[in-house]
Amino acid sequence: MSGKITGRATIRVNGQEFPSERGATLNPGGVNRATKMAGTRVYYNEEPVAPTLQCTVLHTEEMDLVEIGKIVGATVLFEADNGQDYMLTGGFVTEPPALNSSEGTFPLNMAARTCRRV
């Protein structure tokens, strides 16, 4: 049996497609578990982790860096080319986008309140 693996993703923020390079990263969030030992017994505690998205966006004439840096409360879609799509709600930019003029790109780093498969 064979199946298609993700090779590309389309990123949409509030319905607008952000032209991104290959290599976008989606962390759906959840919990980190840290282990603790007491003798031979193993315990753990949990720390919540917010959903995050990282990608490199092409700086086209439609991409306003100032406005992108102000994004809060967004609905973000991560559409993988293998048919799996994820929606982040309450999304916000975590740092101002820094334009790399020699490459014509900027990093987009976002976090969100929730992430679910759609």
Phi and psi in radians as a Rosetta constraint file:
Dihedral C 1 N 2 CA 2 C 2 CIRCULARHARMONIC -2.239 0.35
Dihedral N 2 CA 2 C 2 N 3 CIRCULARHARMONIC 2.769 0.35
Dihedral C 2 N 3 CA 3 C 3 CIRCULARHARMONIC -2.627 0.35
Dihedral N 3 CA 3 C 3 N 4 CIRCULARHARMONIC 2.782 0.35
Dihedral C 3 N 4 CA 4 C 4 CIRCULARHARMONIC -1.416 0.35
Dihedral N 4 CA 4 C 4 N 5 CIRCULARHARMONIC 2.343 0.35
Dihedral C 4 N 5 CA 5 C 5 CIRCULARHARMONIC -1.799 0.35
Dihedral N 5 CA 5 C 5 N 6 CIRCULARHARMONIC 2.782 0.35
Dihedral C 5 N 6 CA 6 C 6 CIRCULARHARMONIC -1.137 0.35
Dihedral N 6 CA 6 C 6 N 7 CIRCULARHARMONIC 2.291 0.35
Dihedral C 6 N 7 CA 7 C 7 CIRCULARHARMONIC -2.162 0.35
Dihedral N 7 CA 7 C 7 N 8 CIRCULARHARMONIC -0.469 0.35
Dihedral C 7 N 8 CA 8 C 8 CIRCULARHARMONIC -2.497 0.35
Dihedral N 8 CA 8 C 8 N 9 CIRCULARHARMONIC 2.791 0.35
Dihedral C 8 N 9 CA 9 C 9 CIRCULARHARMONIC -2.423 0.35
Dihedral N 9 CA 9 C 9 N 10 CIRCULARHARMONIC 2.519 0.35
Dihedral C 9 N 10 CA 10 C 10 CIRCULARHARMONIC -1.814 0.35
Dihedral N 10 CA 10 C 10 N 11 CIRCULARHARMONIC 2.291 0.35
Dihedral C 10 N 11 CA 11 C 11 CIRCULARHARMONIC -1.907 0.35
Dihedral N 11 CA 11 C 11 N 12 CIRCULARHARMONIC 2.216 0.35
Dihedral C 11 N 12 CA 12 C 12 CIRCULARHARMONIC -2.179 0.35
Dihedral N 12 CA 12 C 12 N 13 CIRCULARHARMONIC 2.306 0.35
Dihedral C 12 N 13 CA 13 C 13 CIRCULARHARMONIC -2.086 0.35
Dihedral N 13 CA 13 C 13 N 14 CIRCULARHARMONIC 2.046 0.35
Dihedral C 13 N 14 CA 14 C 14 CIRCULARHARMONIC 0.870 0.35
Dihedral N 14 CA 14 C 14 N 15 CIRCULARHARMONIC 0.714 0.35
Dihedral C 14 N 15 CA 15 C 15 CIRCULARHARMONIC 1.519 0.35
Dihedral N 15 CA 15 C 15 N 16 CIRCULARHARMONIC -0.256 0.35
Dihedral C 15 N 16 CA 16 C 16 CIRCULARHARMONIC -1.569 0.35
Dihedral N 16 CA 16 C 16 N 17 CIRCULARHARMONIC 2.203 0.35
Dihedral C 16 N 17 CA 17 C 17 CIRCULARHARMONIC -1.304 0.35
Dihedral N 17 CA 17 C 17 N 18 CIRCULARHARMONIC 2.284 0.35
Dihedral C 17 N 18 CA 18 C 18 CIRCULARHARMONIC -1.765 0.35
Dihedral N 18 CA 18 C 18 N 19 CIRCULARHARMONIC 1.953 0.35
Dihedral C 18 N 19 CA 19 C 19 CIRCULARHARMONIC -1.171 0.35
Dihedral N 19 CA 19 C 19 N 20 CIRCULARHARMONIC 1.905 0.35
Dihedral C 19 N 20 CA 20 C 20 CIRCULARHARMONIC -2.063 0.35
Dihedral N 20 CA 20 C 20 N 21 CIRCULARHARMONIC 2.673 0.35
Dihedral C 20 N 21 CA 21 C 21 CIRCULARHARMONIC -1.327 0.35
Dihedral N 21 CA 21 C 21 N 22 CIRCULARHARMONIC 2.884 0.35
Dihedral C 21 N 22 CA 22 C 22 CIRCULARHARMONIC -1.095 0.35
Dihedral N 22 CA 22 C 22 N 23 CIRCULARHARMONIC 2.643 0.35
Dihedral C 22 N 23 CA 23 C 23 CIRCULARHARMONIC 1.830 0.35
Dihedral N 23 CA 23 C 23 N 24 CIRCULARHARMONIC 0.274 0.35
Dihedral C 23 N 24 CA 24 C 24 CIRCULARHARMONIC -1.093 0.35
Dihedral N 24 CA 24 C 24 N 25 CIRCULARHARMONIC 2.563 0.35
Dihedral C 24 N 25 CA 25 C 25 CIRCULARHARMONIC -2.142 0.35
Dihedral N 25 CA 25 C 25 N 26 CIRCULARHARMONIC 2.232 0.35
Dihedral C 25 N 26 CA 26 C 26 CIRCULARHARMONIC -2.056 0.35
Dihedral N 26 CA 26 C 26 N 27 CIRCULARHARMONIC 2.181 0.35
Dihedral C 26 N 27 CA 27 C 27 CIRCULARHARMONIC -1.944 0.35
Dihedral N 27 CA 27 C 27 N 28 CIRCULARHARMONIC 1.963 0.35
Dihedral C 27 N 28 CA 28 C 28 CIRCULARHARMONIC -1.254 0.35
Dihedral N 28 CA 28 C 28 N 29 CIRCULARHARMONIC -0.044 0.35
Dihedral C 28 N 29 CA 29 C 29 CIRCULARHARMONIC 1.426 0.35
Dihedral N 29 CA 29 C 29 N 30 CIRCULARHARMONIC -3.090 0.35
Dihedral C 29 N 30 CA 30 C 30 CIRCULARHARMONIC 2.477 0.35
Dihedral N 30 CA 30 C 30 N 31 CIRCULARHARMONIC -2.197 0.35
Dihedral C 30 N 31 CA 31 C 31 CIRCULARHARMONIC -2.428 0.35
Dihedral N 31 CA 31 C 31 N 32 CIRCULARHARMONIC 2.553 0.35
Dihedral C 31 N 32 CA 32 C 32 CIRCULARHARMONIC -1.675 0.35
Dihedral N 32 CA 32 C 32 N 33 CIRCULARHARMONIC 2.431 0.35
Dihedral C 32 N 33 CA 33 C 33 CIRCULARHARMONIC -2.044 0.35
Dihedral N 33 CA 33 C 33 N 34 CIRCULARHARMONIC 2.137 0.35
Dihedral C 33 N 34 CA 34 C 34 CIRCULARHARMONIC -1.767 0.35
Dihedral N 34 CA 34 C 34 N 35 CIRCULARHARMONIC 2.267 0.35
Dihedral C 34 N 35 CA 35 C 35 CIRCULARHARMONIC -1.522 0.35
Dihedral N 35 CA 35 C 35 N 36 CIRCULARHARMONIC 2.595 0.35
Dihedral C 35 N 36 CA 36 C 36 CIRCULARHARMONIC -2.339 0.35
Dihedral N 36 CA 36 C 36 N 37 CIRCULARHARMONIC 2.394 0.35
Dihedral C 36 N 37 CA 37 C 37 CIRCULARHARMONIC -1.908 0.35
Dihedral N 37 CA 37 C 37 N 38 CIRCULARHARMONIC 2.471 0.35
Dihedral C 37 N 38 CA 38 C 38 CIRCULARHARMONIC -2.349 0.35
Dihedral N 38 CA 38 C 38 N 39 CIRCULARHARMONIC 1.692 0.35
Dihedral C 38 N 39 CA 39 C 39 CIRCULARHARMONIC 1.191 0.35
Dihedral N 39 CA 39 C 39 N 40 CIRCULARHARMONIC -2.100 0.35
Dihedral C 39 N 40 CA 40 C 40 CIRCULARHARMONIC -1.795 0.35
Dihedral N 40 CA 40 C 40 N 41 CIRCULARHARMONIC 0.055 0.35
Dihedral C 40 N 41 CA 41 C 41 CIRCULARHARMONIC -1.595 0.35
Dihedral N 41 CA 41 C 41 N 42 CIRCULARHARMONIC 2.446 0.35
Dihedral C 41 N 42 CA 42 C 42 CIRCULARHARMONIC -1.897 0.35
Dihedral N 42 CA 42 C 42 N 43 CIRCULARHARMONIC 2.307 0.35
Dihedral C 42 N 43 CA 43 C 43 CIRCULARHARMONIC -2.197 0.35
Dihedral N 43 CA 43 C 43 N 44 CIRCULARHARMONIC 2.952 0.35
Dihedral C 43 N 44 CA 44 C 44 CIRCULARHARMONIC -2.612 0.35
Dihedral N 44 CA 44 C 44 N 45 CIRCULARHARMONIC 2.747 0.35
Dihedral C 44 N 45 CA 45 C 45 CIRCULARHARMONIC -2.186 0.35
Dihedral N 45 CA 45 C 45 N 46 CIRCULARHARMONIC 2.806 0.35
Dihedral C 45 N 46 CA 46 C 46 CIRCULARHARMONIC -2.045 0.35
Dihedral N 46 CA 46 C 46 N 47 CIRCULARHARMONIC 2.536 0.35
Dihedral C 46 N 47 CA 47 C 47 CIRCULARHARMONIC -2.256 0.35
Dihedral N 47 CA 47 C 47 N 48 CIRCULARHARMONIC 2.197 0.35
Dihedral C 47 N 48 CA 48 C 48 CIRCULARHARMONIC -1.157 0.35
Dihedral N 48 CA 48 C 48 N 49 CIRCULARHARMONIC 2.564 0.35
Dihedral C 48 N 49 CA 49 C 49 CIRCULARHARMONIC -2.186 0.35
Dihedral N 49 CA 49 C 49 N 50 CIRCULARHARMONIC 2.210 0.35
Dihedral C 49 N 50 CA 50 C 50 CIRCULARHARMONIC -1.296 0.35
Dihedral N 50 CA 50 C 50 N 51 CIRCULARHARMONIC 2.578 0.35
Dihedral C 50 N 51 CA 51 C 51 CIRCULARHARMONIC -1.104 0.35
Dihedral N 51 CA 51 C 51 N 52 CIRCULARHARMONIC 2.468 0.35
Dihedral C 51 N 52 CA 52 C 52 CIRCULARHARMONIC -2.403 0.35
Dihedral N 52 CA 52 C 52 N 53 CIRCULARHARMONIC 2.732 0.35
Dihedral C 52 N 53 CA 53 C 53 CIRCULARHARMONIC -2.382 0.35
Dihedral N 53 CA 53 C 53 N 54 CIRCULARHARMONIC 2.328 0.35
Dihedral C 53 N 54 CA 54 C 54 CIRCULARHARMONIC -2.318 0.35
Dihedral N 54 CA 54 C 54 N 55 CIRCULARHARMONIC 2.321 0.35
Dihedral C 54 N 55 CA 55 C 55 CIRCULARHARMONIC -2.723 0.35
Dihedral N 55 CA 55 C 55 N 56 CIRCULARHARMONIC 2.911 0.35
Dihedral C 55 N 56 CA 56 C 56 CIRCULARHARMONIC -1.913 0.35
Dihedral N 56 CA 56 C 56 N 57 CIRCULARHARMONIC 2.124 0.35
Dihedral C 56 N 57 CA 57 C 57 CIRCULARHARMONIC -1.829 0.35
Dihedral N 57 CA 57 C 57 N 58 CIRCULARHARMONIC 2.456 0.35
Dihedral C 57 N 58 CA 58 C 58 CIRCULARHARMONIC -1.319 0.35
Dihedral N 58 CA 58 C 58 N 59 CIRCULARHARMONIC 2.311 0.35
Dihedral C 58 N 59 CA 59 C 59 CIRCULARHARMONIC -1.510 0.35
Dihedral N 59 CA 59 C 59 N 60 CIRCULARHARMONIC 1.620 0.35
Dihedral C 59 N 60 CA 60 C 60 CIRCULARHARMONIC -1.704 0.35
Dihedral N 60 CA 60 C 60 N 61 CIRCULARHARMONIC 3.071 0.35
Dihedral C 60 N 61 CA 61 C 61 CIRCULARHARMONIC -1.133 0.35
Dihedral N 61 CA 61 C 61 N 62 CIRCULARHARMONIC -0.322 0.35
Dihedral C 61 N 62 CA 62 C 62 CIRCULARHARMONIC -1.449 0.35
Dihedral N 62 CA 62 C 62 N 63 CIRCULARHARMONIC -0.232 0.35
Dihedral C 62 N 63 CA 63 C 63 CIRCULARHARMONIC -1.615 0.35
Dihedral N 63 CA 63 C 63 N 64 CIRCULARHARMONIC 1.814 0.35
Dihedral C 63 N 64 CA 64 C 64 CIRCULARHARMONIC -1.637 0.35
Dihedral N 64 CA 64 C 64 N 65 CIRCULARHARMONIC 1.864 0.35
Dihedral C 64 N 65 CA 65 C 65 CIRCULARHARMONIC -1.014 0.35
Dihedral N 65 CA 65 C 65 N 66 CIRCULARHARMONIC -0.680 0.35
Dihedral C 65 N 66 CA 66 C 66 CIRCULARHARMONIC -1.114 0.35
Dihedral N 66 CA 66 C 66 N 67 CIRCULARHARMONIC -0.822 0.35
Dihedral C 66 N 67 CA 67 C 67 CIRCULARHARMONIC -1.179 0.35
Dihedral N 67 CA 67 C 67 N 68 CIRCULARHARMONIC -0.663 0.35
Dihedral C 67 N 68 CA 68 C 68 CIRCULARHARMONIC -1.078 0.35
Dihedral N 68 CA 68 C 68 N 69 CIRCULARHARMONIC -0.688 0.35
Dihedral C 68 N 69 CA 69 C 69 CIRCULARHARMONIC -1.126 0.35
Dihedral N 69 CA 69 C 69 N 70 CIRCULARHARMONIC -0.307 0.35
Dihedral C 69 N 70 CA 70 C 70 CIRCULARHARMONIC -1.637 0.35
Dihedral N 70 CA 70 C 70 N 71 CIRCULARHARMONIC 0.001 0.35
Dihedral C 70 N 71 CA 71 C 71 CIRCULARHARMONIC -1.121 0.35
Dihedral N 71 CA 71 C 71 N 72 CIRCULARHARMONIC 2.153 0.35
Dihedral C 71 N 72 CA 72 C 72 CIRCULARHARMONIC -2.484 0.35
Dihedral N 72 CA 72 C 72 N 73 CIRCULARHARMONIC 2.663 0.35
Dihedral C 72 N 73 CA 73 C 73 CIRCULARHARMONIC 1.148 0.35
Dihedral N 73 CA 73 C 73 N 74 CIRCULARHARMONIC 0.512 0.35
Dihedral C 73 N 74 CA 74 C 74 CIRCULARHARMONIC -1.548 0.35
Dihedral N 74 CA 74 C 74 N 75 CIRCULARHARMONIC 2.720 0.35
Dihedral C 74 N 75 CA 75 C 75 CIRCULARHARMONIC -1.746 0.35
Dihedral N 75 CA 75 C 75 N 76 CIRCULARHARMONIC 2.150 0.35
Dihedral C 75 N 76 CA 76 C 76 CIRCULARHARMONIC -2.087 0.35
Dihedral N 76 CA 76 C 76 N 77 CIRCULARHARMONIC 2.288 0.35
Dihedral C 76 N 77 CA 77 C 77 CIRCULARHARMONIC -1.930 0.35
Dihedral N 77 CA 77 C 77 N 78 CIRCULARHARMONIC 2.311 0.35
Dihedral C 77 N 78 CA 78 C 78 CIRCULARHARMONIC -1.978 0.35
Dihedral N 78 CA 78 C 78 N 79 CIRCULARHARMONIC 1.810 0.35
Dihedral C 78 N 79 CA 79 C 79 CIRCULARHARMONIC -1.823 0.35
Dihedral N 79 CA 79 C 79 N 80 CIRCULARHARMONIC 1.857 0.35
Dihedral C 79 N 80 CA 80 C 80 CIRCULARHARMONIC -1.440 0.35
Dihedral N 80 CA 80 C 80 N 81 CIRCULARHARMONIC 2.565 0.35
Dihedral C 80 N 81 CA 81 C 81 CIRCULARHARMONIC -1.298 0.35
Dihedral N 81 CA 81 C 81 N 82 CIRCULARHARMONIC 0.028 0.35
Dihedral C 81 N 82 CA 82 C 82 CIRCULARHARMONIC -1.684 0.35
Dihedral N 82 CA 82 C 82 N 83 CIRCULARHARMONIC 0.128 0.35
Dihedral C 82 N 83 CA 83 C 83 CIRCULARHARMONIC 1.686 0.35
Dihedral N 83 CA 83 C 83 N 84 CIRCULARHARMONIC -0.102 0.35
Dihedral C 83 N 84 CA 84 C 84 CIRCULARHARMONIC -1.611 0.35
Dihedral N 84 CA 84 C 84 N 85 CIRCULARHARMONIC 2.213 0.35
Dihedral C 84 N 85 CA 85 C 85 CIRCULARHARMONIC -2.095 0.35
Dihedral N 85 CA 85 C 85 N 86 CIRCULARHARMONIC 2.522 0.35
Dihedral C 85 N 86 CA 86 C 86 CIRCULARHARMONIC -2.243 0.35
Dihedral N 86 CA 86 C 86 N 87 CIRCULARHARMONIC 2.442 0.35
Dihedral C 86 N 87 CA 87 C 87 CIRCULARHARMONIC -2.015 0.35
Dihedral N 87 CA 87 C 87 N 88 CIRCULARHARMONIC 2.222 0.35
Dihedral C 87 N 88 CA 88 C 88 CIRCULARHARMONIC -1.811 0.35
Dihedral N 88 CA 88 C 88 N 89 CIRCULARHARMONIC 2.336 0.35
Dihedral C 88 N 89 CA 89 C 89 CIRCULARHARMONIC -2.011 0.35
Dihedral N 89 CA 89 C 89 N 90 CIRCULARHARMONIC 2.635 0.35
Dihedral C 89 N 90 CA 90 C 90 CIRCULARHARMONIC 1.166 0.35
Dihedral N 90 CA 90 C 90 N 91 CIRCULARHARMONIC 0.547 0.35
Dihedral C 90 N 91 CA 91 C 91 CIRCULARHARMONIC -1.259 0.35
Dihedral N 91 CA 91 C 91 N 92 CIRCULARHARMONIC 2.566 0.35
Dihedral C 91 N 92 CA 92 C 92 CIRCULARHARMONIC -2.582 0.35
Dihedral N 92 CA 92 C 92 N 93 CIRCULARHARMONIC 2.612 0.35
Dihedral C 92 N 93 CA 93 C 93 CIRCULARHARMONIC -1.285 0.35
Dihedral N 93 CA 93 C 93 N 94 CIRCULARHARMONIC 2.311 0.35
Dihedral C 93 N 94 CA 94 C 94 CIRCULARHARMONIC -1.613 0.35
Dihedral N 94 CA 94 C 94 N 95 CIRCULARHARMONIC -0.297 0.35
Dihedral C 94 N 95 CA 95 C 95 CIRCULARHARMONIC -2.716 0.35
Dihedral N 95 CA 95 C 95 N 96 CIRCULARHARMONIC 2.619 0.35
Dihedral C 95 N 96 CA 96 C 96 CIRCULARHARMONIC -1.052 0.35
Dihedral N 96 CA 96 C 96 N 97 CIRCULARHARMONIC 2.432 0.35
Dihedral C 96 N 97 CA 97 C 97 CIRCULARHARMONIC -1.226 0.35
Dihedral N 97 CA 97 C 97 N 98 CIRCULARHARMONIC 2.324 0.35
Dihedral C 97 N 98 CA 98 C 98 CIRCULARHARMONIC -1.881 0.35
Dihedral N 98 CA 98 C 98 N 99 CIRCULARHARMONIC 2.029 0.35
Dihedral C 98 N 99 CA 99 C 99 CIRCULARHARMONIC -1.319 0.35
Dihedral N 99 CA 99 C 99 N 100 CIRCULARHARMONIC 2.238 0.35
Dihedral C 99 N 100 CA 100 C 100 CIRCULARHARMONIC -1.742 0.35
Dihedral N 100 CA 100 C 100 N 101 CIRCULARHARMONIC 1.748 0.35
Dihedral C 100 N 101 CA 101 C 101 CIRCULARHARMONIC -1.222 0.35
Dihedral N 101 CA 101 C 101 N 102 CIRCULARHARMONIC -0.439 0.35
Dihedral C 101 N 102 CA 102 C 102 CIRCULARHARMONIC -1.301 0.35
Dihedral N 102 CA 102 C 102 N 103 CIRCULARHARMONIC -0.452 0.35
Dihedral C 102 N 103 CA 103 C 103 CIRCULARHARMONIC -1.777 0.35
Dihedral N 103 CA 103 C 103 N 104 CIRCULARHARMONIC -0.350 0.35
Dihedral C 103 N 104 CA 104 C 104 CIRCULARHARMONIC 1.236 0.35
Dihedral N 104 CA 104 C 104 N 105 CIRCULARHARMONIC 0.587 0.35
Dihedral C 104 N 105 CA 105 C 105 CIRCULARHARMONIC -2.375 0.35
Dihedral N 105 CA 105 C 105 N 106 CIRCULARHARMONIC 2.878 0.35
Dihedral C 105 N 106 CA 106 C 106 CIRCULARHARMONIC -2.562 0.35
Dihedral N 106 CA 106 C 106 N 107 CIRCULARHARMONIC 2.608 0.35
Dihedral C 106 N 107 CA 107 C 107 CIRCULARHARMONIC -1.389 0.35
Dihedral N 107 CA 107 C 107 N 108 CIRCULARHARMONIC 2.438 0.35
Dihedral C 107 N 108 CA 108 C 108 CIRCULARHARMONIC -2.015 0.35
Dihedral N 108 CA 108 C 108 N 109 CIRCULARHARMONIC 2.020 0.35
Dihedral C 108 N 109 CA 109 C 109 CIRCULARHARMONIC -2.075 0.35
Dihedral N 109 CA 109 C 109 N 110 CIRCULARHARMONIC 2.124 0.35
Dihedral C 109 N 110 CA 110 C 110 CIRCULARHARMONIC -2.295 0.35
Dihedral N 110 CA 110 C 110 N 111 CIRCULARHARMONIC 2.718 0.35
Dihedral C 110 N 111 CA 111 C 111 CIRCULARHARMONIC -2.252 0.35
Dihedral N 111 CA 111 C 111 N 112 CIRCULARHARMONIC 2.893 0.35
Dihedral C 111 N 112 CA 112 C 112 CIRCULARHARMONIC -2.603 0.35
Dihedral N 112 CA 112 C 112 N 113 CIRCULARHARMONIC 2.928 0.35
Dihedral C 112 N 113 CA 113 C 113 CIRCULARHARMONIC -1.336 0.35
Dihedral N 113 CA 113 C 113 N 114 CIRCULARHARMONIC -0.761 0.35
Dihedral C 113 N 114 CA 114 C 114 CIRCULARHARMONIC -2.457 0.35
Dihedral N 114 CA 114 C 114 N 115 CIRCULARHARMONIC 2.805 0.35
Dihedral C 114 N 115 CA 115 C 115 CIRCULARHARMONIC -2.475 0.35
Dihedral N 115 CA 115 C 115 N 116 CIRCULARHARMONIC 2.329 0.35
Dihedral C 115 N 116 CA 116 C 116 CIRCULARHARMONIC -2.550 0.35
Dihedral N 116 CA 116 C 116 N 117 CIRCULARHARMONIC 2.676 0.35
Dihedral C 116 N 117 CA 117 C 117 CIRCULARHARMONIC -1.354 0.35
Dihedral N 117 CA 117 C 117 N 118 CIRCULARHARMONIC 2.380 0.35
